[in-house]
Every structure is written in structure tokens, then in C-alpha cells.
Amino acid sequence: MTRVVAAALFILFVGIGSWADRDIAEAGRPRGVLVADLHVHPFPGDGALTIGQLQREAQRRGLDVIAVSGHNNRVALDLARAAGGLAGDVIVLESQELTAPEFHIIAVGVREMIDWRLSVPEAVRAIHAQGGVAIAAHPTPLTWKPLDEASLRALDGVEVAHPMTDTFPASRRHLDRFYEQVRAVNPDAAPIGSTDFHATAPIGLCRTYLLTEDRSVAGAIEAIRRGRTVAQDQDGRLFGAAEHVAIVEQHLDKEQPASPTLLQKLLALGALLSLAALALSGHR
């Protein structure tokens, strides 16, 4: 009888503990924030990993969303669609890195190719016509020349966090300056953090927090369009409006492993004691 009671108590404590852990995890799970890398290159094309592999790696790195963007090509996206689609736990935003001699733009959320021969305002209009958003990619003097107001005002977002700042320290100043110039004429421009992954830098090393309750392609794009984003660089520095940064800081705090509650400790102790009693009863 003692053995039956001990076994029943062990099952009871484990069951209650599992139920309590579920409720605690549900209560502490951050809501209203999607974590994204909005500049990722796939294979075949410009990257080393297929879209499926990118999704798995993104999930391992704690990302909810990736923007898959080839340099003026969508070979990998078309192949993935032909093979059955882009479904998965990580949301894929179909995109293009619009690569022109004077600028690079991540056209997020487009299904048809944007002509690289267009001017910045013309290209952005074409992106918007498809329901997408336009992000200036690594806008340093080498890859971004147009500084006229019409070009800067047209942008929906700017990469302000990019791994290149480790390799080329001067690029930190260039990115900050360009972001300031865009915000001067377009205060709602979204700060973006991206890895520009091809083969080496870990996905999500730099990332973007999208402030939205809508966990979908449309929700992610709308957050960028409305400027409800916070960028994070490889050193953990956050870029964005103060009220948005505060939300992300709360999100990051909730992501930290919580200390066990008194209830969890008591349930664990009860399970251990009942297991010990069960083991002792077996030796009698």
C-alpha cells in the first residue's frame, strides 16, 4: 500500500507541477513583439542555406520572422513555392535586395521583381504598389548615393544595426548619420537591425523587434510601415523611439529565465520525497 501511495503522490506532484509550469510560462510569455532578421540571403542565389535551413536556423536563434532577399533575383523563393510553399514556424517575408549602382534597398513583401534601373522614389512606389515596404540596406557612402529629400522621404526604414560596423568601424558613423538624415524628413522611418546573412555571420546577430500583436506576414510588414520597430546591434545597443525601446526592454526582461517560485519549489520537493519513498518501499 505504501508503494501505491508513494507512486500516486509522485504522479500527482509531477502532474500539478507540469500544469503550473504551463500557466506560469503562458503568463510570462512576451506578447506584442516579433523578433526579425530583415536581410537574409538564400541558396540558390546569394547565400549558403536553403530557405528551409534558414527557417530552422532562425528558430534556433530565437527569431520569429526573416526577410529572404536575393540580389535582384528570387530563384530560391520561386523554387520554395514550387516545392510546396513557405510554411513553417518562422514567418518568411518574400523580398528582394534591389541592387542598383547608387543604392541598395530591401524590398520587403514583394512577389514580383522591382526594376533596378528605377530611381529611389520610383522604386519605392513600385514596392508600395505590391504592398511592400522599402528599407535602405547598409547605407554607407559606398552603397548609397542619393541624399535628396525625395529619396530619403520615400523610405520606410533604415538599417542602423549591421555587422559591418565590426569590420569597418567608420561605418557606425555613416549609418548613424544616414538615419538622422532620413528621420529629419521622415520621423516615422523604422530603425532596422539586419544580419545581411550570406554564409558566415549568425542569423539574428543584429535584429529588429517588430511591435505588433499580429503574428503574420501582414502584421510584420505593417509594423515596419508604421515605424513600430526597434533595432538591436551585435553589442546589444537598441535604436528607436524611447517608448518603443521601453517595450522591447520589458520583452527582453521577460525572456530571461525566471527564478523558481515557492510553489514550483514545493512541488519539486514533494515529487522528490515521494520518489524516494517509492524507491525505499521497493527494497523492503
C-alpha positions, 0 to 999 in steps of 0.5 A: 500500500505504501508503494501505491501511495508513494507512486500516486503522490509522485504522479500527482506532484509531477502532474500539478507541477507540469500544469503550473509550469504551463500557466506560469510560462503562458503568463510570462510569455512576451506578447506584442513583439516579433523578433526579425532578421530583415536581410537574409540571403538564400541558396540558390542565389546569394547565400549558403542555406536553403530557405528551409535551413534558414527557417530552422536556423532562425528558430534556433536563434530565437527569431520569429520572422526573416526577410529572404532577399536575393540580389535582384533575383528570387530563384530560391523563393520561386523554387520554395513555392514550387516545392510546396510553399513557405510554411513553417514556424518562422514567418518568411517575408518574400523580398528582394535586395534591389541592387542598383549602382547608387543604392541598395534597398530591401524590398520587403513583401514583394512577389514580383521583381522591382526594376533596378534601373528605377530611381529611389522614389520610383522604386519605392512606389513600385514596392508600395504598389505590391504592398511592400515596404522599402528599407535602405540596406547598409547605407554607407557612402559606398552603397548609397548615393542619393541624399535628396529629400525625395529619396530619403522621404520615400523610405520606410526604414533604415538599417542602423544595426549591421555587422559591418560596423565590426569590420569597418568601424567608420561605418557606425558613423555613416549609418548613424548619420544616414538615419538622422538624415532620413528621420529629419524628413521622415520621423516615422522611418523604422530603425532596422537591425539586419544580419545581411546573412550570406554564409558566415555571420549568425542569423539574428546577430543584429535584429529588429523587434517588430511591435505588433500583436499580429503574428503574420506576414501582414502584421510584420510588414505593417509594423515596419510601415508604421515605424513600430520597430526597434533595432538591436546591434551585435553589442546589444545597443537598441535604436528607436523611439524611447517608448518603443525601446521601453517595450522591447526592454520589458520583452527582453526582461521577460525572456530571461529565465525566471527564478523558481517560485515557492510553489514550483519549489514545493512541488519539486520537493514533494515529487522528490520525497515521494520518489524516494519513498517509492524507491525505499518501499521497493527494497523492503 
